[in-house]
Amino acid sequence: NVLVVAAIANNRNLHSPMYYFVCCLAVSDLLVSVSNVLETAVLLLLEAGALAAQAAVVQQLDNVMNVLICGSMVSSLCFLGAIAVDRYVSIFYALRYHSIVTLPRAGRSIAAIWA
């Protein structure tokens, strides 16, 4: 996922709406992975006694991690849907694709999904 984001960011040929959707999918997948690793690490540290925290703090931290994981999963699914719609338009409306899927429209779609 990091390589996908780096490739899209560095290669000017990949600066099109389709690749922006792919890049956002990679970022949301990265968020899922990182938040899962962080949650697992915190739980292991708490069980080992290496991290001392009050129950209320642990509960709040768990809630934050769960929201981050769920939000990232939902955004991943939404970006998969956006990629599917983009590919549908590119196949069935090939001649009008560039007038239908423009950078401003893709930007608004990306902003709406992240919001």
ChimeraX attribute file (.defattr): number of C-alpha atoms within 10 A of each C-alpha:
attribute: neighborCount
match mode: 1-to-1
recipient: residues
	/A:1	15
	/A:2	11
	/A:3	10
	/A:4	16
	/A:5	17
	/A:6	11
	/A:7	14
	/A:8	17
	/A:9	15
	/A:10	11
	/A:11	9
	/A:12	9
	/A:13	10
	/A:14	14
	/A:15	13
	/A:16	15
	/A:17	20
	/A:18	19
	/A:19	17
	/A:20	21
	/A:21	22
	/A:22	20
	/A:23	23
	/A:24	21
	/A:25	25
	/A:26	19
	/A:27	19
	/A:28	23
	/A:29	20
	/A:30	16
	/A:31	19
	/A:32	22
	/A:33	15
	/A:34	14
	/A:35	20
	/A:36	16
	/A:37	12
	/A:38	13
	/A:39	18
	/A:40	12
	/A:41	12
	/A:42	17
	/A:43	15
	/A:44	13
	/A:45	13
	/A:46	14
	/A:47	11
	/A:48	10
	/A:49	10
	/A:50	10
	/A:51	11
	/A:52	11
	/A:53	11
	/A:54	7
	/A:55	9
	/A:56	9
	/A:57	10
	/A:58	15
	/A:59	12
	/A:60	11
	/A:61	14
	/A:62	15
	/A:63	12
	/A:64	14
	/A:65	17
	/A:66	15
	/A:67	13
	/A:68	17
	/A:69	21
	/A:70	14
	/A:71	17
	/A:72	22
	/A:73	18
	/A:74	16
	/A:75	23
	/A:76	24
	/A:77	16
	/A:78	19
	/A:79	24
	/A:80	16
	/A:81	13
	/A:82	20
	/A:83	19
	/A:84	13
	/A:85	13
	/A:86	18
	/A:87	15
	/A:88	13
	/A:89	17
	/A:90	17
	/A:91	11
	/A:92	10
	/A:93	13
	/A:94	13
	/A:95	11
	/A:96	11
	/A:97	16
	/A:98	14
	/A:99	10
	/A:100	15
	/A:101	17
	/A:102	13
	/A:103	16
	/A:104	10
	/A:105	12
	/A:106	19
	/A:107	14
	/A:108	11
	/A:109	16
	/A:110	19
	/A:111	10
	/A:112	10
	/A:113	16
	/A:114	16
	/A:115	8
